[in-house]
Amino acid sequence: MGVGSIGAAAALALVLALRFLSSPPPDHMLHIVLWRWIDLAGFSSQIAFMLDPLSLLMMLVVTVVGFLIHLYAFGYMHDDPDIARFFAYMNLFVASMLVLVFSSDLLSLYIGWEGVGACSYLLIGFWYADPANGIAARKAFIVTRLGDASMLCGLLLLATLAGTLDIATLTSGNHLVAGRVLNVAVFLLLGGALAKSAQVPFQTWLPDAMAGPTPVSALIHAATMVTAGVYLIARLHGLFAQAHVAMTATSIIGLITLLLAAGSALFQTDIKRILAYSTMSQLGYMFLALGTGAWEAAVFHLVTHAFFKALLFMAAGSIILRVHHKQNIFEMGGLRRAMPGVFSAFLAGAAALAGMPLLTAGFYSKEMILQNAWQANPILWFGAIIGAFMTSLYIFRCVFIVFFGRSRTVPSGRTSFAMGLPLACLSVLALGGGLIQSPNIVAPIHLLSTLVSPLFGAPAAEGGAILLLVGGLMPIAGIGVAWLMWRPSAQPRVPNGDLEVLARNGWGFDRAYDAVLVRPFMKIGYLNIGDVFDRMSGGLETVVRSGGGLLGHMQSGSVRRYAGWIVAGTAAALCLAVFS
């Protein structure tokens, strides 16, 4: 039921997409109002869904990639005693994300926004018997709650300014005038997007989220949770375009995140943490594109990233299962001979992540971001190019250490069909997803623009063949350097220098937050134990417990007494009706 329900949703999504593309509706949008939620003087809100080019793409990503992850999870979690609870959480996760992407009102969108946050907490801490998993789940919940509080404040401010949270009304520009208050509202919304998508300074929760089962990591990193922040900004691009300071901040934060995360990934020893930092880095590319106004490029990279990142996580999960749940890449080695299918899948995902020219989907989407970054500011382009080199360096470091050289762990078992089929499908998408790009190499035209141009307008002009050549050579250079450093004949070296340890530990953000925020807050909490607020909550607890105890005496289990209470209640109701 867990897999089949998402499979049915994916099939319906494909049918709906074909009908939408073959005969586009008026204004390229379907809109359905389910019911009016709030109707007060000066403000109204409704539960309504819309299907336009952007929500259409997100629908396909969430359902199709989500279905492949669910199918993989069936093989991965088949012997877990809590498999029913697992798939209940996974289905709720997908449902919450669909509510988020379909909502045409920001207050309705906020329901899905909070839903994916709650599901991430439940799934990261799924194996709650291990205290470390519970700590990781709480960390993800608390850090993203900071962003959610920021977003809620932004929504309230927009509601005050415009009297509505309808997305079409807000982005039309008729109800809002660019100014200081609008900039504040946009910055508050940006805070929510940064926390959800694990961008600096809210990025610390994502690496620890690897405590959950591998299918959870794939779902969070590829199809749901972390893409929500990118979707929010793309959906509200009309608002963000009016806040130039917020746009500049978005691009700078994206650049900082992609470089810091790539540096951390380069020194990780846990295969899942390498991919976690990789997700942060690729999301940084998307925020860089959003900050430069390249909405189309950001959405394109979101789609291709969903393909190859889900593929990489699921291939990594297959490796972990067969090497006796080891995750340290230095305890692997030589696995390409024992796992040729998994090796091919991981290699396809790694090539797409690195952006191998012409062969992979990642090349086309990343190149589109690089060229738009050049048009916005050459400094942003230079930083993004360095990030592209580092991306190919760290992912092929992982490839060469895990799959080449001598074997350090003898793998066992085999990859089941339920796990292998999604790997094969995503390998095709990771390599062939670039076919939606035209074959014109000198001046590539993003064919996705025919779909999203009614929403985002015409794409920016491309930068030319020289920029394309430089962007294409960076991944190749990174792979070459990775081969020289970690080829089979080279002696693998575990990072142990001061700078290496700092990068592996996330550049000290966790330690700084612990010293500046967590410990002082906990200290204040302990000092205030027993204050007036604690006594108030304790008194409320006593009242509730006492009342529950008194009412509990009515639940005796005696049918005769229950019948007596029903008769007495009926008699009292009749007396009230007669004498009132």
C-alpha positions as CSV (number, residue, x, y, z in Angstrom):
1,M,0.0,0.0,0.0
2,G,2.8,2.4,0.8
3,V,4.6,1.9,-2.5
4,G,1.4,1.4,-4.6
5,S,-0.3,4.7,-3.4
6,I,2.7,6.7,-4.5
7,G,2.9,4.7,-7.7
8,A,-0.7,5.6,-8.5
9,A,0.0,9.2,-7.7
10,A,3.0,9.2,-10.1
11,A,0.9,7.6,-12.9
12,L,-1.9,10.2,-12.4
13,A,0.8,13.0,-12.4
14,L,2.2,11.8,-15.7
15,V,-1.3,11.6,-17.3
16,L,-2.2,15.1,-16.0
17,A,1.2,16.4,-17.2
18,L,0.6,15.0,-20.7
19,R,-2.9,16.5,-20.8
20,F,-1.6,19.9,-19.5
21,L,1.1,20.0,-22.2
22,S,-1.0,18.8,-25.1
23,S,-3.8,21.3,-24.5
24,P,-2.7,24.0,-22.1
25,P,-5.5,25.6,-20.1
26,P,-6.3,29.3,-20.3
27,D,-3.5,31.4,-18.7
28,H,-1.5,28.1,-18.4
29,M,-3.1,27.4,-15.0
30,L,-5.7,25.3,-13.4
31,H,-7.2,26.6,-10.2
32,I,-9.5,24.9,-7.7
33,V,-10.9,26.5,-4.6
34,L,-11.7,23.8,-2.0
35,W,-13.1,26.0,0.7
36,R,-12.7,29.5,2.3
37,W,-10.6,29.1,5.4
38,I,-10.6,32.6,7.0
39,D,-12.8,35.6,6.1
40,L,-12.3,38.5,8.4
41,A,-12.4,42.3,8.0
42,G,-9.4,43.2,5.9
43,F,-8.1,39.7,5.4
44,S,-9.2,36.5,3.7
45,S,-7.5,33.1,3.1
46,Q,-8.7,30.0,1.3
47,I,-7.6,26.4,0.8
48,A,-7.0,26.3,-2.9
49,F,-4.8,24.3,-5.3
50,M,-3.3,25.4,-8.6
51,L,-1.5,23.7,-11.4
52,D,0.8,25.9,-13.5
53,P,4.2,25.1,-15.1
54,L,6.2,25.4,-11.9
55,S,3.9,23.2,-9.8
56,L,3.6,20.8,-12.7
57,L,7.4,20.3,-12.7
58,M,7.5,19.9,-8.9
59,M,4.5,17.5,-9.0
60,L,6.5,15.2,-11.4
61,V,9.6,15.4,-9.4
62,V,7.9,14.7,-6.1
63,T,5.7,11.8,-7.3
64,V,8.0,10.1,-9.9
65,V,11.3,10.3,-8.0
66,G,9.3,9.8,-4.7
67,F,7.9,6.5,-6.2
68,L,11.3,5.2,-7.2
69,I,12.6,6.0,-3.6
70,H,9.5,4.2,-2.2
71,L,10.2,1.2,-4.3
72,Y,13.8,1.1,-3.3
73,A,12.7,1.5,0.4
74,F,10.5,-1.6,0.0
75,G,13.7,-3.6,-0.7
76,Y,15.8,-1.7,1.8
77,M,13.4,-1.9,4.8
78,H,11.6,-5.2,4.1
79,D,12.9,-6.8,7.3
80,D,12.4,-3.9,9.6
81,P,9.7,-4.6,12.3
82,D,8.4,-1.1,12.0
83,I,8.0,-1.0,8.3
84,A,4.3,0.0,8.5
85,R,5.2,3.1,10.5
86,F,8.0,3.9,8.2
87,F,5.8,3.9,5.1
88,A,3.1,5.9,6.9
89,Y,5.7,8.6,7.6
90,M,7.1,8.4,4.0
91,N,3.6,8.8,2.4
92,L,2.8,11.7,4.7
93,F,6.0,13.3,3.7
94,V,5.1,13.1,0.0
95,A,1.5,14.3,0.7
96,S,2.8,17.3,2.7
97,M,5.2,18.2,-0.1
98,L,2.4,18.0,-2.7
99,V,0.2,20.3,-0.5
100,L,3.1,22.7,-0.4
101,V,3.7,22.9,-4.2
102,F,0.0,22.9,-5.2
103,S,-1.2,25.6,-2.8
104,S,-2.2,28.9,-4.3
105,D,-2.4,30.6,-0.9
106,L,0.7,31.1,1.3
107,L,-1.2,30.2,4.5
108,S,-2.2,26.9,2.8
109,L,1.3,26.5,1.6
110,Y,2.5,26.9,5.2
111,I,0.5,23.8,6.2
112,G,2.6,21.7,3.8
113,W,5.7,23.6,4.9
114,E,5.2,22.5,8.5
115,G,4.1,19.1,7.4
116,V,7.5,18.3,5.7
117,G,9.3,19.6,8.8
118,A,7.3,17.3,11.1
119,C,7.8,14.3,8.8
120,S,11.6,15.0,8.6
121,Y,11.7,14.9,12.4
122,L,9.8,11.6,12.5
123,L,11.9,9.9,9.8
124,I,15.4,11.2,10.8
125,G,14.7,9.8,14.3
126,F,12.9,6.7,13.0
127,W,15.4,4.3,14.8
128,Y,14.8,6.2,18.0
129,A,16.3,3.4,20.2
130,D,19.7,5.0,19.4
131,P,19.8,8.3,21.4
132,A,22.1,9.8,18.6
133,N,19.2,9.5,16.1
134,G,16.8,11.3,18.5
135,I,19.4,14.1,19.0
136,A,19.8,14.5,15.2
137,A,16.0,14.6,14.7
138,R,15.6,17.3,17.4
139,K,18.4,19.3,15.9
140,A,16.8,19.2,12.4
141,F,13.4,20.2,14.0
142,I,14.8,23.0,16.1
143,V,17.0,24.6,13.4
144,T,14.3,24.5,10.8
145,R,11.8,25.9,13.3
146,L,13.9,29.0,13.5
147,G,13.4,29.5,9.8
148,D,9.7,28.6,10.1
149,A,9.2,31.3,12.7
150,S,10.9,33.8,10.4
151,M,8.7,32.7,7.5
152,L,5.5,33.0,9.6
153,C,6.5,36.5,10.6
154,G,7.0,37.3,7.0
155,L,3.6,35.9,6.1
156,L,1.9,38.0,8.8
157,L,3.6,41.1,7.6
158,L,2.5,40.4,4.0
159,A,-1.0,39.8,5.2
160,T,-1.0,43.2,7.0
161,L,0.3,44.9,3.9
162,A,-1.9,43.3,1.2
163,G,-4.9,41.9,3.1
164,T,-4.4,38.6,1.4
165,L,-1.8,35.8,1.0
166,D,-3.0,34.7,-2.4
167,I,0.2,34.1,-4.4
168,A,-1.1,35.4,-7.7
169,T,-2.3,38.6,-6.0
170,L,0.9,39.1,-4.2
171,T,3.2,38.5,-7.1
172,S,1.2,40.6,-9.5
173,G,2.6,43.8,-7.8
174,N,-0.8,45.5,-7.6
175,H,-1.2,45.2,-3.8
176,L,2.4,45.9,-2.8
177,V,4.8,48.8,-3.3
178,A,8.5,48.2,-3.1
179,G,9.8,49.7,0.1
180,R,11.4,49.1,3.5
181,V,8.5,47.0,4.9
182,L,8.4,44.8,1.8
183,N,12.1,44.3,2.0
184,V,11.8,43.2,5.6
185,A,9.0,40.8,4.7
186,V,11.1,39.3,1.9
187,F,14.1,38.9,4.2
188,L,11.9,37.0,6.7
189,L,10.7,34.7,3.9
190,L,14.3,34.2,2.9
191,G,15.1,33.1,6.4
192,G,12.5,30.3,6.1
193,A,13.9,29.2,2.8
194,L,17.5,29.2,4.0
195,A,16.6,27.0,7.0
196,K,14.6,24.5,5.0
197,S,17.2,24.3,2.3
198,A,20.2,24.1,4.8
199,Q,22.0,27.2,3.7
200,V,24.4,29.3,5.8
201,P,23.9,29.9,8.7
202,F,21.2,27.2,9.1
203,Q,23.1,24.4,7.4
204,T,24.2,22.4,10.5
205,W,21.2,20.1,10.6
206,L,21.6,18.5,7.3
207,P,24.7,16.4,7.8
208,D,23.3,15.0,11.1
209,A,20.1,14.1,9.2
210,M,22.1,11.1,7.9
211,A,21.0,9.3,11.1
212,G,17.8,8.3,9.3
213,P,17.5,5.3,7.0
214,T,19.1,5.8,3.6
215,P,15.7,6.0,1.7
216,V,14.8,8.9,4.0
217,S,18.1,10.6,3.1
218,A,17.3,10.2,-0.6
219,L,13.7,11.6,-0.1
220,I,14.8,14.5,2.0
221,H,17.7,15.5,-0.3
222,A,16.2,14.8,-3.7
223,A,12.4,15.2,-3.9
224,T,11.1,17.0,-0.8
225,M,12.3,18.9,2.2
226,V,15.4,20.7,1.0
227,T,13.9,21.7,-2.3
228,A,11.1,23.5,-0.6
229,G,13.2,26.7,0.0
230,V,14.2,26.9,-3.7
231,Y,10.5,26.4,-4.7
232,L,9.3,29.1,-2.3
233,I,11.6,31.7,-3.8
234,A,10.9,30.7,-7.4
235,R,7.2,30.8,-6.7
236,L,7.5,34.3,-5.1
237,H,10.0,35.5,-7.7
238,G,7.8,38.6,-8.3
239,L,8.2,39.7,-4.7
240,F,11.9,38.9,-4.5
241,A,12.6,40.8,-7.7
242,Q,11.4,43.9,-6.0
243,A,13.8,43.4,-3.0
244,H,17.2,44.0,-4.6
245,V,19.1,43.7,-1.3
246,A,17.5,40.4,-0.5
247,M,18.3,39.2,-4.0
248,T,22.0,40.1,-3.5
249,A,22.0,38.4,-0.1
250,T,20.5,35.3,-1.7
251,S,23.3,35.0,-4.3
252,I,26.1,35.7,-1.8
253,I,24.7,33.2,0.7
254,G,24.4,30.6,-2.1
255,L,28.0,31.1,-3.1
256,I,29.3,30.9,0.4
257,T,27.3,27.7,1.1
258,L,28.4,26.0,-2.1
259,L,32.1,26.6,-1.4
260,L,32.0,25.8,2.3
261,A,30.0,22.6,1.7
262,A,32.2,21.5,-1.1
263,G,35.3,22.0,1.1
264,S,33.7,19.9,3.9
265,A,32.7,17.1,1.5
266,L,36.3,16.9,0.3
267,F,37.5,15.7,3.7
268,Q,34.6,13.5,4.9
269,T,35.1,9.8,5.5
270,D,31.4,8.8,5.8
271,I,29.9,8.1,2.3
272,K,26.5,9.5,3.3
273,R,28.0,12.7,4.8
274,I,29.9,13.3,1.6
275,L,26.6,13.2,-0.2
276,A,24.9,15.4,2.5
277,Y,27.5,18.1,2.1
278,S,27.1,17.7,-1.7
279,T,23.4,18.4,-1.4
280,M,24.2,21.6,0.6
281,S,26.6,22.7,-2.1
282,Q,24.2,22.0,-5.0
283,L,21.5,23.9,-3.2
284,G,24.0,26.7,-3.0
285,Y,24.1,26.7,-6.8
286,M,20.3,27.0,-6.9
287,F,20.3,29.9,-4.4
288,L,23.1,31.6,-6.4
289,A,20.9,31.3,-9.5
290,L,17.8,32.6,-7.7
291,G,19.8,35.6,-6.4
292,T,20.8,36.5,-9.9
293,G,17.3,36.3,-11.2
294,A,17.9,33.1,-13.1
295,W,14.7,31.5,-11.9
296,E,14.6,29.0,-14.8
297,A,18.2,27.8,-14.2
298,A,17.5,27.2,-10.5
299,V,14.4,25.2,-11.3
300,F,16.2,23.2,-14.0
301,H,19.0,22.3,-11.6
302,L,16.5,21.4,-9.0
303,V,15.0,18.8,-11.4
304,T,18.3,17.3,-12.5
305,H,19.7,17.3,-9.0
306,A,16.7,15.3,-7.9
307,F,17.7,12.6,-10.4
308,F,21.3,12.2,-9.6
309,K,21.2,12.8,-5.9
310,A,18.5,10.2,-5.3
311,L,20.6,7.9,-7.5
312,L,23.7,8.5,-5.4
313,F,22.0,8.1,-2.1
314,M,20.3,4.8,-3.1
315,A,23.5,3.5,-4.6
316,A,25.3,4.3,-1.4
317,G,22.6,2.6,0.6
318,S,23.1,-0.6,-1.5
319,I,26.8,-0.4,-0.8
320,I,26.3,0.0,2.9
321,L,23.9,-3.0,3.1
322,R,26.4,-5.2,1.4
323,V,29.5,-4.2,3.3
324,H,27.9,-5.0,6.6
325,H,26.6,-1.5,7.4
326,K,30.0,0.2,7.2
327,Q,29.9,3.8,6.0
328,N,33.6,4.7,6.2
329,I,34.9,4.9,2.6
330,F,38.4,3.9,3.8
331,E,36.9,0.6,4.9
332,M,35.7,-0.2,1.4
333,G,37.7,-0.4,-1.8
334,G,37.7,-2.6,-4.9
335,L,33.9,-2.9,-5.0
336,R,33.5,-2.4,-8.7
337,R,34.2,-6.0,-9.4
338,A,31.8,-7.3,-6.7
339,M,29.0,-4.8,-7.5
340,P,29.3,-3.9,-11.2
341,G,25.6,-2.7,-11.4
342,V,25.9,-0.5,-8.3
343,F,29.2,0.8,-9.5
344,S,27.7,1.8,-12.9
345,A,24.8,3.5,-11.1
346,F,27.0,5.4,-8.7
347,L,29.4,6.4,-11.6
348,A,26.4,7.8,-13.6
349,G,25.3,9.8,-10.6
350,A,28.8,11.0,-9.8
351,A,29.3,12.1,-13.4
352,A,26.0,14.0,-13.4
353,L,26.9,15.7,-10.1
354,A,30.3,16.7,-11.4
355,G,28.7,18.0,-14.6
356,M,30.5,15.9,-17.1
357,P,30.1,17.9,-20.4
358,L,27.5,16.7,-23.0
359,L,27.0,13.3,-21.3
360,T,25.0,14.2,-18.2
361,A,22.0,16.2,-17.2
362,G,23.9,18.0,-14.5
363,F,26.2,19.7,-17.1
364,Y,23.3,21.5,-18.8
365,S,21.6,22.8,-15.7
366,K,24.9,23.8,-14.0
367,E,26.1,25.5,-17.1
368,M,23.0,27.5,-17.3
369,I,23.6,28.7,-13.8
370,L,27.3,29.6,-14.5
371,Q,26.4,31.6,-17.6
372,N,23.7,33.6,-15.7
373,A,26.2,34.2,-12.9
374,W,28.7,35.6,-15.4
375,Q,26.0,38.0,-16.7
376,A,25.2,39.1,-13.1
377,N,28.7,39.4,-11.7
378,P,32.0,37.8,-12.8
379,I,33.0,37.3,-9.2
380,L,30.0,35.0,-8.6
381,W,30.9,33.1,-11.8
382,F,34.5,32.6,-10.6
383,G,33.4,31.3,-7.2
384,A,30.9,28.9,-8.9
385,I,33.6,27.7,-11.2
386,I,35.8,26.9,-8.2
387,G,32.9,25.1,-6.7
388,A,32.4,23.0,-9.9
389,F,36.1,21.9,-9.8
390,M,35.7,21.0,-6.1
391,T,32.5,19.1,-6.8
392,S,34.2,16.8,-9.3
393,L,37.2,16.4,-7.0
394,Y,35.3,15.2,-3.9
395,I,32.8,12.9,-5.7
396,F,35.5,11.2,-7.7
397,R,37.6,10.9,-4.6
398,C,34.8,8.9,-3.3
399,V,34.5,6.8,-6.5
400,F,38.2,6.0,-6.6
401,I,38.5,5.1,-2.9
402,V,35.3,3.0,-2.8
403,F,35.4,1.2,-6.1
404,F,39.1,0.9,-7.0
405,G,42.2,-0.4,-5.4
406,R,42.3,-3.4,-3.1
407,S,39.3,-4.7,-1.3
408,R,39.2,-3.9,2.5
409,T,35.8,-5.5,3.2
410,V,34.3,-8.5,1.5
411,P,30.8,-7.7,0.4
412,S,27.9,-10.1,0.9
413,G,24.5,-10.8,-0.5
414,R,23.1,-9.1,-3.6
415,T,21.1,-6.1,-4.6
416,S,17.4,-7.0,-4.8
417,F,15.3,-6.3,-7.9
418,A,13.2,-3.7,-5.9
419,M,16.4,-1.8,-5.2
420,G,18.0,-2.3,-8.5
421,L,15.2,-1.1,-10.7
422,P,15.1,2.4,-9.3
423,L,18.8,2.6,-9.7
424,A,18.5,1.8,-13.4
425,C,15.7,4.3,-14.0
426,L,17.5,7.1,-12.2
427,S,20.7,6.3,-14.1
428,V,18.9,6.9,-17.3
429,L,17.4,10.2,-16.0
430,A,20.8,11.4,-14.6
431,L,22.4,10.9,-18.0
432,G,19.5,11.6,-20.3
433,G,17.8,14.4,-18.4
434,G,19.9,16.8,-20.4
435,L,18.0,15.9,-23.5
436,I,15.5,18.7,-22.6
437,Q,18.4,20.9,-23.7
438,S,18.8,21.7,-27.3
439,P,21.8,20.2,-29.1
440,N,23.2,23.7,-30.1
441,I,26.4,23.7,-28.1
442,V,27.5,27.2,-28.9
443,A,24.2,28.8,-27.8
444,P,22.2,26.2,-25.9
445,I,18.5,26.9,-25.6
446,H,16.8,25.5,-22.6
447,L,13.8,23.7,-24.0
448,L,12.2,23.8,-20.6
449,S,11.7,27.5,-21.2
450,T,8.8,26.7,-23.5
451,L,7.1,25.4,-20.4
452,V,8.1,27.9,-17.7
453,S,8.4,31.0,-19.9
454,P,4.8,32.0,-19.2
455,L,5.7,32.2,-15.5
456,F,9.3,33.4,-15.6
457,G,9.5,35.3,-18.9
458,A,12.3,35.0,-21.5
459,P,15.6,33.5,-20.2
460,A,18.7,35.7,-20.0
461,A,21.2,35.7,-22.9
462,E,23.9,33.1,-22.8
463,G,27.5,34.0,-22.2
464,G,29.0,32.4,-25.3
465,A,31.3,29.5,-26.2
466,I,34.3,30.5,-24.1
467,L,32.4,30.4,-20.9
468,L,30.8,27.1,-22.0
469,L,34.3,25.7,-22.7
470,V,35.7,26.7,-19.3
471,G,32.6,25.3,-17.5
472,G,33.0,22.0,-19.3
473,L,36.7,21.7,-18.6
474,M,36.4,22.2,-14.8
475,P,34.8,18.8,-14.1
476,I,37.4,17.0,-16.3
477,A,40.2,18.8,-14.5
478,G,38.7,17.8,-11.1
479,I,38.5,14.2,-12.1
480,G,42.1,14.3,-13.3
481,V,43.4,15.7,-10.0
482,A,41.3,13.2,-8.1
483,W,42.8,10.3,-10.1
484,L,46.3,11.6,-9.4
485,M,45.6,11.8,-5.6
486,W,43.5,8.8,-5.0
487,R,44.2,6.4,-7.9
488,P,44.5,2.7,-6.9
489,S,48.3,2.8,-6.6
490,A,48.1,5.8,-4.2
491,Q,48.0,5.1,-0.5
492,P,44.7,6.3,0.9
493,R,45.2,8.9,3.7
494,V,42.6,9.7,6.3
495,P,42.4,13.5,6.8
496,N,44.0,14.5,10.0
497,G,45.5,18.0,9.6
498,D,44.1,20.9,11.6
499,L,42.4,22.5,8.5
500,E,41.2,19.1,7.3
501,V,39.6,18.3,10.7
502,L,38.0,21.8,10.8
503,A,36.5,21.2,7.3
504,R,35.4,17.7,8.2
505,N,33.6,19.1,11.2
506,G,31.7,21.7,9.2
507,W,34.1,24.6,9.7
508,G,33.3,24.8,13.4
509,F,29.7,26.0,13.1
510,D,28.4,23.4,15.5
511,R,31.0,24.2,18.1
512,A,30.3,27.9,17.8
513,Y,26.6,27.5,18.1
514,D,27.0,25.2,21.0
515,A,29.1,27.8,22.8
516,V,27.2,30.9,21.9
517,L,23.6,29.7,21.9
518,V,23.0,26.2,23.2
519,R,25.0,26.2,26.5
520,P,23.9,29.7,27.6
521,F,20.2,28.8,26.8
522,M,20.4,25.6,28.7
523,K,22.1,27.3,31.6
524,I,19.4,29.9,31.8
525,G,16.8,27.2,31.7
526,Y,18.4,25.3,34.6
527,L,18.6,28.6,36.6
528,N,14.9,29.2,36.1
529,I,13.7,25.8,37.1
530,G,10.8,26.4,39.6
531,D,10.1,30.0,38.5
532,V,6.6,31.4,38.3
533,F,6.1,30.1,34.7
534,D,7.1,26.6,35.8
535,R,4.7,26.8,38.7
536,M,1.9,28.0,36.4
537,S,2.4,25.0,34.0
538,G,2.8,22.7,37.0
539,G,-0.5,23.9,38.4
540,L,-2.2,23.5,35.1
541,E,-0.9,19.9,35.0
542,T,-2.2,19.2,38.5
543,V,-5.7,20.5,37.6
544,V,-5.8,18.5,34.4
545,R,-4.6,15.3,36.1
546,S,-7.1,15.8,39.0
547,G,-10.0,16.4,36.6
548,G,-9.0,13.4,34.5
549,G,-8.9,11.3,37.7
550,L,-12.4,12.4,38.7
551,L,-13.9,11.8,35.3
552,G,-12.0,8.5,35.1
553,H,-14.2,7.1,37.8
554,M,-17.0,7.3,35.3
555,Q,-15.2,4.8,33.1
556,S,-15.9,1.7,35.2
557,G,-16.5,-0.8,32.4
558,S,-20.0,-1.6,33.6
559,V,-22.5,-1.4,30.8
560,R,-25.3,-1.0,33.4
561,R,-23.7,2.2,34.8
562,Y,-23.1,3.6,31.3
563,A,-26.8,3.0,30.5
564,G,-27.7,4.8,33.7
565,W,-25.6,7.8,32.8
566,I,-27.1,8.0,29.3
567,V,-30.6,7.9,30.8
568,A,-29.7,10.6,33.4
569,G,-28.2,12.8,30.7
570,T,-31.2,12.4,28.5
571,A,-33.6,13.3,31.4
572,A,-31.5,16.4,32.2
573,A,-31.6,17.5,28.5
574,L,-35.3,17.0,28.4
575,C,-35.7,19.1,31.6
576,L,-33.7,21.9,30.1
577,A,-35.7,21.8,26.9
578,V,-39.0,21.9,28.8
579,F,-38.2,24.6,31.4
580,S,-36.0,26.9,29.2
